[in-house]
Amino acid sequence: MKTRAALLMAQPGKWEVVDVELDEPQDHEVLVRIVASGLCHSDDHVAKADGIVAHFPYCGGHEGAGVVEAVGSAVASLKPGDHIVTSFIPGCGRCRWCASGKQNLCVTGALMGKGTQLDGTYRMHFEGHDVARSSSIGAFSELSVMPETSCVKIPQHFELRSAALLGCAVPTGWGSAVNAAEVQPGDVVIVMGVGGIGINAVQGAAHAGATRIIAVDPVALKRDAALRLGATDAFESIAEAADLARELTDGQGADSTIVTVGLLTGEHVAEAFDSIRKAGTVVVTAVAPRSTVGIPVNLLVLAMYQKRIQGCLYGMMSPSSDILRLLAMYEQGQLKLDELVTRTYTLDEINTGYDDLHAGTNIRGVIEFS
């Protein structure tokens, strides 16, 4: 079958919207009509050559929602007509990590960098070439074939444009506060970078009971959004935020600082490290270029102050269960989703959407498919 998709032909590069060929779903795969796809910074890292792609052409998009159109012969959990949110790490349900409630670390995630289906083959093709796809999903496409385990079925009454953000931004940010930082009632929390991920770390910290949530971002629009969605204070720099945290804690510092900047450096982690108290936690959720090595922190302070630097993938969530929990919270008014979508774009406007991301005019841009 034919469909339209946004492809990257080389790094660095711009997204090109072209007609592609799409195979039918195999045994454990489903064909999904994508309704909405979030413009996540992770896909832009690939376009800017900050991330590695194993194969070109490459179809981006890993944060999406849509409707199942067809299923493979061995699919048991989905049927045509079902509404789904994508999970950029499929959960096998049987490995050590899935069995221990850490689906975000499922062993199948190791295959995602290849851009193939789980069996190592391709379903999308362009001008005779196999097309690699982001996380085996490729949500920058009107139609996409993906593993059954990359789909989380949701009730049909939810708006898919907002639900799409549950594929990455919301659980990643929320879990960075609730799971990785282990925010407790009364905590002082700094969130460093309040774009699509960080804004949800703000929401998570507020839900967990933090009494002061200090948002840090050089962009005024993002600081204002953070204040609307749970932050108590907002500054342009981490230095200002750290000074306030120390004022609030008799010089001790923040209980946790969550790093969700657009492009991570070791200096960001070091600044966050200096902002926390003894036994405090730095959560590193942001993405760095693969070649970036080293964190310039004082090793004596690390040991003697018992500080913790904690990596965080997908918010330490188990998408199969946690996406539904977050939807329930949204339905009860405990989680904001609609307010996160700053603007929608057509597929043909994808490069405009990413230009707006860099200009700081979006919290989350979303592609809406007709």
N, C-alpha and C positions, 0 to 999 in steps of 0.2 A: 504494500500500500504506500501511497505518497503522503507526506505531511511537510509542514514548514518548521524550520528549526533555526536557532541562532548558533552558529559554529565559529570557533576560533581556528584559524588556519596555521598560525605560527605565533611564537612569543618573541617580543611583546606584539600585541595586535588588537584589532577591534573586532567586535562581534559582527558576523555577516549572516543575514537572514536569507536562507536558500531553501529550495525544495530538496527533500531527502527521501530515500526509500527506507521503509520500516518493515521488518519481518513480522510474521505472526508470532504470538507468544508461545514459548515452548512449555514443557510439562508443568514446571513450578513457577511460571511467569504470568503476568497479567498485562493487558493492554489498557492504558489509562488515557482518557481525554483530560488533559491538563486545563484547569479552569483559572488558576492563579499560581504565580511563582514569585517568591520574594527575591529582590536583588541584593543578595548577600555579598559582603565584602570578600568572602573567601573565593568566590568565582572571579572577582575583579583581581585578586592576587594572581590568579592564573594568567589573566590577560596582560597584567603588568610584568609577568615573568618572575614574580616573587614566589610562585608555587611551581612545582614540577609536574609536567604532563608526560605520560609515557608514550602517547601516540596522538598524531594529528591526522585528520581533522578531529576536533573536540567539541562536544555539545555540553554547555554548562547547565547549571541549575540543579540544586539539590533540595531546595526548600519549596515544596509545592503542595497543592491539593487538587483533587480532580474526581472524575467519575469513571468507574471501571466499565470498559466497553466489551471486553472479552477476556476469557481466562483459559489457561492451559489445562490439559487433561488431568493433571494431578493436583490442581489447586483445590484446597478444601475449605479455606476460611473466607473466600470472597466469591462474589457472583456479579454478573453484569447489573449495572445500576447502583451498586454500592458506592458510597462516598468515602474517599480516603485522604489521609494526610501522609506525605512521604516521610520515611525515616532514612537519613543519609548513612546510617549504619544498620544494615539488616540484622535482625536478631534470629539466630538459628534455634535458640531455646534449649540447646542441649550441651553446649560447651561449658567449661568450668565457669566462665564469666556470667553467662546467661543463667546458669543454675544457681549462682550465688547472688542474683539480683543486680548484676552489673552489665546489663545488656549493651550499654554504650561501649564496652570493651570486647564485644563478641569477636571471636576469631575471624569471622567473615569480613570484618572491617579491614583486615590486612589486604584484601583483594581490591579495595575501592580505588587505590592508586592506579590500577591497571586500566580502568575505564571500560572493562568488559562486563558481561554477565557473570554470574557465579561459576558457570562452567568454562569460563575463559574465552568465550566466543562473543561475537558482536551481533546486534540486531538492527543497527542503523548504518546506512551506507550513503555515500555521496560521490557521484561520478566515478563509480567503480572502486572507491576506497572505503574500508571499514571506518566507522566513526566511534571514537572513544566517548564515553559519557560520564559526567560528574556523578560519582557515587553509584554508578549503574542505574541512575535515574534519568538524567538529562531533561530536567523540567523546563528548559528553555525550548520547548517543542510543543506543538499543538497536540500531538499524540506521542506517547512513549510506552515502550515495553520495559518492564522492570520486574525484579524478583517479587514473588508474593510476600516475602519477609521484609520487603522495603515499604510495605503499605500498612497503615494503621486504620482500620475501619472506624468511621465516626458516624453518629446519628445524622440523618439527612437534613434536619432543620437548621443546622449551623451554616452560616454564611461562609462559603469556601474562600473568599478573598481574605478574610481575617484568619480563618483556620489554617491557611497556608503557612502563617508565621510560626505555627507550632512544629513545623518541620525542622527548624533550626534555631531561629533567633530567640524565641520565648523560652523554651526549655534550657537552652544553653546559658542564657543570662540568669534566669530564675534559679537554676540549679547551682550556678556559680556562687550565689549568696546562700541559698538554703542548704545545699549539700556540701560544697567544697569549703566555703568559709564557715559553715556551721553557725550562722548568725543566731544570737540569742537575744531574748527580750532585754532591753536596756543597752545594747551595744552601740558603739560609735563605729560607723562603717564609712569608708571612702570608696567610691566607684570612679575609677580613672578611665574616662572615655565613655560617653553616654549616647552612643549611636544605637543601632539595632540590637546589639547584644547588651550593652551596658544599661540601657534604659530598663531592661527586664531584670537586671541585677538589682536596680533600684527598687523595682516592684517586689522582688523576692525578699530583699532586706526589710522593706516596710512590712510585708506580710509576716516575717519572722519576729517582728517586734523591736527592731532597732529604733532607738529614740532619736539618734542623729544620723542622718544619711547625707554625706557630703559628696555632691556630684562635681566632677572635674572635667571640663571640656573647653577648648578655645572658642567653640562656636556658640554664640548666644542662643540660637534657636534650640540647640540641644540642651543647654542649661535650663532654659525656660520650660521645655518639655519635661525634664527631670523633676523640676519643682512641682509641676502639675501632677506627676505620677508617683509622688512619694518622697522625693528628696526634701530635706529640711534646709539645706544650704547648697550654694553652687558657686564655684570659682573657675577662673581660667586656668590656673596652674595647680599642680600637686603641692608646691611649696606653700601656697596659701591654705590649701585644705589641711596639710599636715600641721601648720601653725594652729589652726582652729581646733583640730583634734587634740593637740597637746594642751591647749587652753581648757578644754572641756574635761581633761583627765588628769589634772595636776601634773602635767608634763610627761605623762606616760606614752600617749599616742593612741592611734585608732586600734580597736580590737581586731579589725581586718581591713585590708585594702584589696579590692578586686580590680585586676588590670584587664580592661576590655578596650584598649586603644585599637586604632585601625591597622597599624603595622607595628609589631612589637620589636623593641630593641632591649638589650641588656640594661641600658640606662633606665628604661621604664621600670624594670623589676627592682633595680637598685633604689630608685626614688620611692617606690612603694615600700620596700624593705625598711627604709629609714623612717617611714611614717607610722609604723606600727609599734605597739607596746611589747614588753616582755611576754613571751608565749603567744604573741599575736600571729596572725596568718596572712600571708600574701597569696592570693589566688591568681594564677596566670592562665587566662582563658584566650587571650589574643593570639594571633598567628604571626610568626616571624618567618622570614625567608629561611629555607633549609640550611643555608650556609652560615647563618648567624650562630655564633658560639660564644659563651661566656657571660657571666653576670658579675659586675664589679661590686661585690658586697664584702663587708668586713667579716672574715671567717670566725674571728674571736667573738664578735657580737652574735653571729649566727648560733654558735654553741653556748656561750655563757648567758645569752638572753633567751635561749630556748625558742627562737623564732622558727617559723615554719614557712617554706615556699612550696605551694601545692599546685601542681598542674591540674587542669580541668578540661575534659573532653565531653562535649554534649551535655554539660551541666551535671555530669555523673548521674544521668537519668536512665531509666529503662523505658524507652519510647512506647512500647506496646501497652504499658499500663499508665505511664505518666502523662502521655498526651491526652488521654481520656480524663484523667484527674484534673489537668489544667483546663480542659473544656468545661468540666463541671464547675470549676471555680469561676470561669468567665461567665457562665450562665447565672451564677449567684451574685455577680457583681464584685467578686473578690479579685479579679484579674482583668486588666484592660487589654483589649486586642484591637478594636476598631480605631482607637486613638493613635495607634502606632503607625498606621498607614498614612503617610504624608501625601503621597500622590500615586496614581496608577498610570501605567503606560501600556501602549500596544507592544507587541513583539518587535515591530519595526522601529520602535523608539528606545530599544534597549540601551544603545550607547548614550542617548540623552539621559536616561535614568542613571547611568553610572557617572556621567558628567555632573549631574546634580548631587550625587553622593559625595563626590570630591569637592564640590562647591559648598557643601555643608547645608544644603537646603532640604535634605531628607532625613527623617528618622528611619523610615523604611519605605522604599519605593517597591511597588508590586506590579508585575506584568499581569494584565487581565486579558485572557484570550476570548475572542468572540465565540 
